[in-house]
Amino acid sequence: MEMERESKYYDFKAIEAKWSQYWEEKGLHRTKDLVSKPKQYVLEMFPYPSGRLHMGHVRNYTLGDVVARYYTMKGYSVLHPMGWDAFGLPAENAAIERGVHPEDWTLSNIAYMKQQMKKLGYTYDWDREVTTCLPDYYRWTQWIFLRLYEKGLAYKKKAKVNWCPHCKTVLANEQVIDGKCWRCKSPIEKREIEQWFFRITAYAEDLLNDLDELDWPEHVKVQQRNWIGRSQGALVSFSVADRDLTFDIFTTRLDTIYGATFVVLAPEHPLAKELVRGTALEEQFSEFLERVVLKSEVDRLSTEKEKEGLFLGAYAINPFNGERMPIYASDYVLMEYGTGAIMAVPAHDERDYDFAKKYGLPIKQVIVPADGSEPGELFTDYGLLVNSGPYTGMRSEEAIEAMTRFLEEKGLGRREVTYRLRDWLVSRQRYWGAPIPVVYCEQCGIVPVPDNELPVFLPREVDYLPGDITSPLATDPDFVNTVCPKCGRPARRETDTMDTFVDSSWYYFRYTDPHNEQMPFSKEAVEKWLPVDIYIGGVEHAVLHLLYSRFITKALKDMGYVHTKEPFSKLFTQGMVTLGGSAMSKSKGNIVDPDDILRDYGADAARMYILFVAPPEKEFEWSQQGLEGIVRFLRRVWSFFVKCEYVKSHASTTNLSNDTDLRALKAAHRLAYRVTYDIEDNFRFNTAVAAMMEFMNEITGYAEEVTPGVLRHVLEVFVRVIAPFAPFIAEELWSMLGNEPSVHGQPWPTYDEALLQDEQVEIGVQVNGKFRGTVVVPTGSDEDIVREKVMSDERFRRYLAKGFRKCIYVPNRIINFIV
């Protein structure tokens, strides 16, 4: 293991190759599943293997690796696995562009990315690697689908779905952003086809309430709360004048019902067609409906877009005051939200107001500000009721309760809770995904594939270029034609594949028991490791992956397969890496290739720069100069340790011989304290690296005056502290100090609180709260000593010449004189 060292040359390539080989030979990164130790499950979101690693990956995985190495040195049993989110559109589209099979493209990328990760020194336990596109994984994805189907949580129905004409597949609601496909940004279309759904809405309340128990960034929890969208209100029954018809509306603002002057139906509402059937409006309505269904949901809900409506020739009766209100159909009401019908209160809702203005409908004020101020023509807040019959004078909150009781007593409605959340659409009309494990039999209907016939293999020789609506698997008769598992008659397989988010919704369970051939995981393995203690990834997954994973975990818990109701206890979302002011992208030509950085500067430099340049939750702009600054720091560390190699012939000790020994020991304890605190205080790795730099600046100034044994001890503390951040050079430095490898098996350095205190401290002096200077006093001095020091100092006499009324002292920090 010896290597010639030259103080002028830090040979990172030789160092990194040497220690990579050593770690692999010794199996240093295999999970130490020790029952006697506390556990720490550290997990970064696994990547799509659709190309190569980019610097965003490097940042994500380096953050996790520091945490995993830190807890290992702290004595924890650490699980730190890695795998590949290998199915889905990214890999399929990339393969199509290159004219290769998705499987070949994906597996070649996995092999390459895995080598990149090893070069970066990540402590992944590759014995636990999972790859979602391999049958030994997607067999269990299909198994989970079947368990959901058995519990009524997976079902098929004909529904209007989001269709991406570019990707040629349907999208879940969560995958449509501003009316566009989340991947290719193409405008989506609405189509009605048979699709498979997961009943995530059955867990809406649990998904919402359990957010409070999670140590997640608040902005992520807010996004999930908003997406679940719980609304508490009332369901109100309206009748149609002169017709034997009724319909329901849901409202959270029952206090405004006396101000309702018209009713609006979604054009897709069955009542809309019924009202115009056989009338002069029928043809006009059909044309209107054709126009509306082509509009995106975003445009229909936008307050910026002008609304289009059509009077349906009928009137509704307000159940509170008996007034007749015209019934319109309009694009700003959606069938998918609430009941697809609203009472329109134009004085108290912005979209109703705009619609009323456009079509000349009455605007009736029924709420005014409680403070007596003028409400204006549009007032949307709570306030006092006016023009509201027996409820006039009540506050909004009081009126809502009283009105709801009236509805319930008269049988005209009831209290209701609704959710914005819709069931998860999991069917995809693409090739590269896990086949849905059901068959269709004319005799038996939908029949699940028996567990002992799993996996339903994804055939390789298929024309996988996407078609229109029909899945590529439908073109393979050998795949489609099968026999019914129930009756033995001819049957056909489901040809849609599953959304790739199904694969990633449970992978963290498989890591705990990856070689189990009887079950996706054992309950014992899950109980040992779950929930994940720290989950690291991009905030772009706040709604999609994170919400789906929470649903699958809750469903599996209710079925008795796992013990935990939440998969991830703590979530950390890292910021993006940008270049030229925007996110790195091949199409923009602003890519920094990790291979280039590893070749020219080394893994330790790449890791240290990414950790140092900014707080990890913040976006940062890549800087070549910043990277080169880190390289200079590492070279400086190297050169200093080469000069100090003489200490290896001395035993490490904390027996002090002089004041410089004490000074060096204090510096080491301050370093251990600061880095420990920074790691545990929400991963402030940038300030932790800064503390290492400050330590080096200090110790190099007086190292020659420190007793060799004490210096060796102090430098060993430094090496153990830097080890999670720069693991390769840390191993070499540990060896240079005369120690056996590996430094990563050493305990994390502790610190003595007493040694963190300096003998003297600088106290800020204020007069009437204004800073006037400082005085130096012994640490721990009481107020009398500090006050006397200030009063005897010429600089402060002119401010205190007439005495002072009061003195406020914060020990070891500040003293403030009130004059």
N, C-alpha and C positions, 0 to 999 in steps of 0.2 A: 504493500500500500504506500510505499514511500515514493515521493516525487521530488525532483530537484526544484528548489525554490530560489527565485531571484527577486530581490526586493524591488527592482525596477520593472518587473514584468509579472503582471497578474494574469496567469494563463487560465482563464475561465473555462475554455473548451476542455482542457485536460482535467481540470478539477471536476467539472460537471459529468464528464464521461466516466471518470473513476468512481464517483460516489453513486451514480445511477446504477452502475453494474453491481456495486456492493449492496445497495438496498434490494435489488432484484434477487441477487444470490441468497441473501439472508432472509428474504420474505418479510422485510421490516414493516411493510404496509398492510399485512394481513390483519384482519380484525382480531383483537385480543378479547375474546368473549369470556371475561372473568366475572364470575358471579359476585365475588367479594367487593368489586369496585362499583362506584356509581357510574351510570351510563351517560353517554352524550352522543346523540344521533345528529350528525352534521350533514346537511344535504344541500347541494346546489341543483337548481333545475337542470335536467339533462337536455342536451342540444338536439336539434334536427341535424342529422348528418347529410346535409344537402350541399356541402362544399368543404371548406377548410375552417379552422378556427379563425376568428377575428379578435380584435383587441377587446371588444365587449365581452366575449367569452373569457378571455384571459383575466379581465378584471373580476368577473363573477367567480371564477374558479379559484383565483388567488385569494380572494377574501375568505372563501370557505376553507381553503387549505391552511391558512394561518390559524383559523379557529380550531380546526381539527388537530393540528400539531400542538397548539397551546394546551388543549384539554388533555391530550395524551401525556404531555409533560406534567400536567397537574394531577395525574394519577387516575384519570377516568378510563373506563372501557369505551373506546370510541368506534362508532360505525360511520365510515366515510366512503360510500360507494359511488359508482358512476355507471351510466348506461346511455342508451340511445333511443330517442323518440323518432323511430325510423320509418314509420308509415306516414302517409299523408301527402298533401299537395306539394310542399317544397321539394321533396325528393322526386316525386313523379314528374313534375314540370321540368326540373333540371335534367332528368334523364331523357325526357322527350326532346328537349332542346339539343341534346348531344347525340341523339340517336342510339342510346344504349338502353338496356333493360333496367328498370328501376331497382331491381334487387342487386344487379352487378354494380351499379352506380353507388347505391347506398352502402354496400359492404366494403367497397374500395375506400369510400370516404371514412367509414368507421375505422378501418385499419390505419389510415393516415392520421386522423385526428387523435387516435389513441397514442400514436407515437409522439405527436406534438405535446400531448398532456404529460407523457412520461418525461420528455425533455424539460418541461417546466417544473418538474419535481413534485407533482401532486401526489398526495398520499392515498390514492384510491386503492381500495381492495378489489383488484381485478378478478379475484375468484368469485365475486358477487355481481359481476357485470350482467346487465340485462339488455336485450335488443328486441324492441317491440315487434319487429317485422319477422322474427323467427318463430316457427311453429311452437317451440317449447315455451314461448311467452304468450302468443296470441291464442293458444289453446285455452289459457286461463282468462283472457279477456272475454272469449266466447262463453266460458263457464260463468263468469259474472253476469253477462247478458242473460243467460238462462235463469240464474237465480232471481234477477230482477223481474223477468217475465213470469216466473212462478208466483211472485208476490204482487203481481198486477202493476209493477212499476215500469215495465216495458210494454208498450202497446203500439198497434198500427192503426192509422186512420187516414182518411183523405182530408187534406188540409191545404190551405193556401200557404205556400212556402216562399222563402227568399231564394231566387235563382240567379246565380252569377253566369252571365252568358259567355264570359271569357274563360273562367275555370270550368264551366259546364258541369256544375254541381249545385246542390242546395246548400244553404248556410243556415246555421242556428241564428236566432235573433241576436245573440251576443256577438255574432261574427259579422254583423252589419253595423258599420260605423258611419254616421252621417249619410245614410242611404247608399253606401258603397261597400263593396267586398273588402273585408279587412286585409286580404292579401294583395290583390291586384288593383284595388281602388276603382274597379269598374262599377258603374251604377247597377244596382240589382233590379230584377224584375220579380213580379208576383206570379206564381203558377200554382195550379191546384193539382196535386198528385198524391198517391198513397205513400205514406212515409212512416218510419219507426220513430217513436218518441220515448224518452225516459221521463217518468212522472216526478220531476224535481219539485213541482209545486206542492206535492204532499209534505215536503219538508220546509216549506217557506217560513213558517213561524220559528222552527228550530234554527234554521240557517240565519235568521235575523237575530234572535235572542242570544245565541251562543257567541256571536261576535264580541259581546262584552267581556267574555272570559279570555280572549286572545291577546297576546302581546304582539300586536301588529301595528304598523303605522296607521295613524288615524285616517289619513286620506284614503287608504286602501279600504278600511272598514266603511267609510262614508260611501265609496263607490259601490260596495256590495249592498249597503242599506238602500241606496237609491235605486239600484237595479232590482232588488227584491220589491221595493216600493209598496210598503204596507200603507193602506189607507183605511181609516176607521170612519164609518159614516152610516147612512141609512139607505135601504132599498125601498123605493116609493113606487106604488102601483098607480098608473094613470089609465084612464079609460078614453076611448076614441068616441067623440060626440056622434050620436046617431048611428053608431055601429056597435055590434056586439063583440068588441075587440078591446083588449087591455095590453099594456106593456109596462115593463119595469125600467126605472132609471136608478143609478147609484149616484149619491151625492155626499160629499163631505161638508157641504155648506147648506144644510137644511134651513138654517136661519134666513136664507135669502129667497125662500120659495114664494113668498108673496110678491117678489119682484120678477118672477118668471113671466115672460111675455110671449114666448114661443118655445117650441120643442124641436130638437134636431135629431134625426136618425142617421146612422151610418148608411151610405147608399147600398151597402151589402146586407143591411138588416132585412130579414124576411118580411117584416111589416111594411117596409117601403114598397116592395113589389105588390104586396096584397092591396095596399091603398090605391094604387094606380091601375090595377088590373081592370081591363075593360073600359077605361076612361080615356078621354082625349089626351091625357098626360102620359099614357103608357109608352108611346114611341119616344117622346121627348126624354122620359126618364131612362129608357134603355140606352139612348145616346149619351146621356149624362153619366150613367154608370160605366160605360165603356171608357170614357175619358178619365174618370176618377181612378179606376183600378190600375191605370198606367202610371199614376203618380207615386213617388216614393213616400214611405211613412214619414220621413223627416220633413219633406215638403208639406205634407198634409197637416202635420202638427206645428209647423213653424208659425210664429207670430209675425214673421216678416212677409210671408206670402199672402196675397189676396185670396180670400175664401170664395168658393163657388157654391151656390146652393140652388135648390129647386123646391118650390112649394108643391106639396103633394095633394092639394085639394081636400084636405081633411083637418079636423081640429081635435085637440086633446083637452080634457077637463082637469083643471087644477084641483086636486083633492082637498085643498085647504080653503079655497075661496070660491070654488065652482066656476071660475072664469074660463072661457074658451080661448085656447091658444093655438095659432096655426102650426101645423106640422111641416117641417122642411126636411129635406135630405141635404147633407153638406159633406164636402171632402174633409173638413176638420174634425169629424167624429169618426172613430175607427171601431170596427166590429170587435177587434181583439181586446179592447180596453173597456172595463166595466161591463155594461150590458149592451153597448152599441147604440145607446140612446141617452140624451141629456135633456135636462130642463135648462133653457137658456135664460140667464139673468144678466142682461147687457149692462146694467148699472154697476155690476160687481164682478165681472169677468172680462178680461181684455179681448179674447177672441169672440165672445158673444157680443161685446160692444162693437167691434169692427163689423161683424156680420149684420147687426141691427142697423148700423149707420148705412151700410151698402144697400140694404133692402128696405129701408124706411120703416123699420119695426119699432114699437114703443120701447122707451127706456124709463123704467120706474125705480126710483130710489127707495130702498127699504132699510138701508144701514147707513148710519152717520157716525163720525168720529165721537168717541166717548168724551173727548176733551172739549167738545163744542166748536171745534174748528170747522171750516167749510169743507165738505167732502169732494166738491167738484162733480163733474158728470160721471166720472168713473172712480169708484172707491172699492178696493179689493180686500181691505183689512177687516178684522173683527171690529165691532163697535156696538152702538145702541140701535135697537130696531125701531123703525117708524113705518107707518102705513102697513102694519102687519097684524091687523085685527087684535085679538086678545093678547098677542105677544108684544105689542108695541110698548116700548120703554124697557124691555128686558135687554140685558147684555147678550151678545151672540152666543157665548158658551151656555148660558142659562136657557136661552131659547131653543138651542139645538136639543138639549135634554128634554125640555117640555114638549117640543114638537115630535120627537121620537116616541115618547110615551103615548101621545095622541094617535100616532100611526098604529102602534101596537094594539091600543085599546079598540080602535075602529076596524082592525084587520086590513089596513091600507098599506102596511109595510112593516119593516123590522130593522133592527140594528144589523149591520153587516160590516165585515172586514174583507177587503179585496187586496190583491197583490198585483203589482206590475209584472212580476216574474211569470214567464210562460214555460211550458214544458220543453225539455231539451230535445231538439230534433237531431237524431243521430244517424239517419240514413245519408249515404253519400253515393252519387252515381259515378264513382271513379274506381279505377282498378286497384291502386296501391293502398289497401287497407285490410283490416280483418274482416273476413266474410261473416255475415250475420247468420247464426246457426239455427235457421228454421227452414222447413220445407212446406210446400203447399200441395195438399192432396184434395182432389175433388170430393172424396168421400169424407175425410176427417177434418178438412180445413187447414188452419195453421197448426203445424206439429213441430215442437222443439226437437232438435237433434239430441239423442241420448248422450249423456256424459261420456260413455265408453266409446263413442264414435268421434269424439273431439281429438284433435282439432279438425274442423272443416278446412282442408288445405286450400290455400290460394294457388290456383293453377298458374304455371309459369308461361306456357305458350298460349297467350291470349293477345288479341288485338286491343292493346290497352289505350289507344288514342281515344280521348273522350268523345262521346256522341252527344245527342240531344235528348235529355231525359233518361234514355235507356243506359244502364250500366254496361261497361265493356264486358263484364262477366256473362252477360246475357248472350254474347256472341259465341260462347263455348258450349256446344251441346254436351260434351263429356262432363262438364261441371254442372250444367243446368239439370240434366235428366238423371233422376235417382229413383229410389223407392221410398214409400212412406214407412217410417219406423214403426208406425202403429198398426197398419193393416197390410202392408206389403205390396200395395198397388203402386202403379207408376205415379211419380210425383215430380215436382220441379223445385229446385233450390231457390232461395232468396238470392238475388243477384246484386243487391246493394251491399256496400261495405260500410263499416262503422267509421264515424267521425274519429279522427286521430286523437281528439281530446278524451275519448273513452280509454285509449291505451295509456295515456298519461295520468288518468284519474286514480290509478291504483298502484303505480309502479313502486312507490315507496314501501308498500307492503312486501312486494316480491323480493326486494333487497334483503329482507330479514331472513329469507329461507329460499334462496334462488335455485337450489337443486332438488327441491321437493317435487317428486313426480306423481304424488297422490292427490295433492291439493295445491292451490296457488301459494299457500303459506300455511304454516301451523299456527294455531292460536297461541302456543307457548312462545314462539319466536316473536310474534307481534307484541305480546304482553311484555317481553323483555325490552324491546327497542322503541315501540311507539308510545306516545306521539313523537314525531321529529322534533328535536329540541331547538334547532335553528335551521330555517329554510331560507335560502338566498336566491334571489332572481329578480327579473325585471318587473317593473310596476305595470307593464302592458298586460300582464296576466291577472290583474286584480279581479276581473269579473270572470273571465273564461276558465282557465285551468284551476284557479284557486276555488272558485265556487263549485265547479264540477267535482273536484276532489273531496270537498267537504260533504257534498251530497252522497257520493259513493261510500265514504266512510260511515256516515250516519245510517245508510241503508244496510251495510254489512254488519254494523253493530246491532241493529234491530233484528237481523237474521241470526245473530249469535256467533258470527265468525270472528269478530274483533271486539275488544273491550273498550276502545276509546271512541268518543263521539266526534273528536276533531283530529285531523291528521298532523297539523303543524302548530306547535305551541307558540313559537316566536318566528316572525317573518321579518326579513331585512331586504329592502329593495335598493339595489345599487343604481347609481346614475349612469348615463350613457357616456361613451367616449366619442368625442367629435373631432373633426379636422376641417379647417376652413369654415367653422361656424355651423356645420351641420353633421348629422349622424353619418358615420362612415358607410359608404355604399359603393359597390363595384360600378354601378351605372353612372355615379357621379365622379368616379375616378379619384376618390379621396380615401383610399384604403392604406392602412399601415399593416403590412404583412408580418404576423408574428414570426414566421420563419426567418425573415430578414433580421429582425431584432435578435432572435436567438443566435443567429450566425455571427452577427457583428458585435453584439454586446453581452450576450449570455442571459440565461434564465433568471439569475439573481438580480441582475440590473433591471430586467423587465418587471419582475415582481416588485422590487423596492420602489421603482418609479411610479408604478400604478398605485401602490399603497401610499406613497408620500405626496403625490401631486395635489390631492384634494380630499376632503371628507368623502368617504365611500358612497354616501347616499346622494352626492352632488354630481351633476354632469361636469366633465372637464375636457378641455381642448388639448389634444396631443401636442407635445412640444419636444422636438428633437434636442433642443438645448437643455431642457429639463432632464431628459434621459441621460445626456452626457454628464450632467452635474452629479447624478447618482453614480455613474461609472467612476467619476473622480473620487467620490466618497469611498467606494469599495476598494479602489486601488490604494487609497490612503490608509484604510484599515489594514489591507494586506501588508503594505510596507511597514506599518507600525508593528504588526505582529512578527514580521521577519526580524525586526530589530530586537524584539523582546523574547526571542526564542530561548535565550539563556535561562529564562525562568523555569523551563521544564526540568532542569536539574535540581530544582528546589521544591520541597513539599508545599502544597497550597496551605495557607494558614491565615487566621484572623488575629493572631497574636501581634499586637502593635508595638513598634519600636520607637516611633517618632510621630510628630504632628502630621507629617506628610502622609504617613500610613493611614492615620485617622481620616484625613481629608479624602484620600482615595477610596477608603471603605465607605464613607458617607456618600460619595459620588455613585458608587455601585448600588447602594441601597436606594438612593433616589431614583436611579435608573430602573431598578426592578419594580419599585412602587409605581412610577409613572407609566411604564409599559403595561403592567398588570391592570392598573386603573383604566387606561385608555382602551385596552381590549375589551374589558368587561363593561365599560360605559358606552355601549352601543357602537363598538368597533371604530374607535377614533384612531385608526392606524396611521393616519398622516401625522398626528402629534406624537405617536409612539416612535415613529422613525425620526422625527425631529429631536426627541429625547436622546436617541442613540447618537445622533450627530453632536449634540451638545456634550454628551459624555466624552466622546472622542476628542472634541476640542479641548476639554478640561484635562483629561488624563495625559494627553500627549505633552502638555506643558510642564509636567513635573514627574513623569514616570521614572526617570533616572534616579530620583530621590526616594522612591518607594522601595521598601525592603522586597527582595525578589519573591519570597513566599507570599507576601501580601499582594504584590502586583499580579502574581499568577492567579490568586483567588479572585481578584477584582476583574481580571480579563476573562476568567471562566464565567463569571456572572454575565459579562457582556455577550459572550458567545452563546450562552443559553438563551439570552433575551433575543438576540437577532436570529436565532435558529429557525423559528417558524416563518420569518419574513424572507430570509436568504439562506435556504437550507443547505445549498452546496458549499458555499464558502464557509459556513458555520462548521460543517464537518471537518474541513481542512484546517481551520483555525483551532478547533478542538484537538486535533491530532498534533498540531504544531506546539501546543502547550504540554505535550507529553501524555495525553490521555488516550485510552482505547475507545474506538467507536462503539456506539454511535451517540453523538450529542443529543439526538432526538429521543433517546431512551433515558436521558438524565431528568431529574426532577426540576420543575420550574423554580427559579430562585425566589426565596422569601425575602422579606425586608423587616428591619427592626424599626418600629415607630420612633424610638429614641434617637436613632441615627439619621432620621429625616430632618431633625431640627438643627438649624445652625446655632452656634453659640451666641451670635448677635443677630439682631433683626432691625430693619429700617422701618421706622414708624412715620406715616404721613401726618403732617401737622396742618390743621384747618383752623381758620378764624371765621366764625359765622358761616361755616360751610364752604368757604373758599380756600383752595389749596395755597399754602404759603411756603412749603418746604418740607424737609424730613430731618429726623434725628435718628441716630443709631444708639440702641440700648441693648443690654443683655436680653436674650430670649426669655420670655415669661415675666418680664418686669411688670410690677403693679403700677397703678395709676399715679401714685405719689412720686415714684422714681422717674417716670416719663415726664410728668408735669414739671418737676424740678429741673430736668434736663432742658426742657423747652424754655423755661423762665430764665435760665442762666445763659441762653444763647442770644448773642447780640442781634441776630437776624429777626428775632420775633419780639424784641422789647418794644418797638414802636407800635406794634399792634395790641400789646397787652399792658401798656404803660398805665392805663387807668383801671387795670384789674379786669375781672370777667365775672359774669353772673352765674355761669354754669359750665361744667366740663364733661364732655361725653367721650369715653375711652373704650375702644374695641381692642382687646389684648392682641399684641403682636401685629396690629394692622394700622390703626389710625387713632388720633386724638383730635377732638374738635372743641375749640373754646368759643363760647357764646358771650360776646361783649356788648 
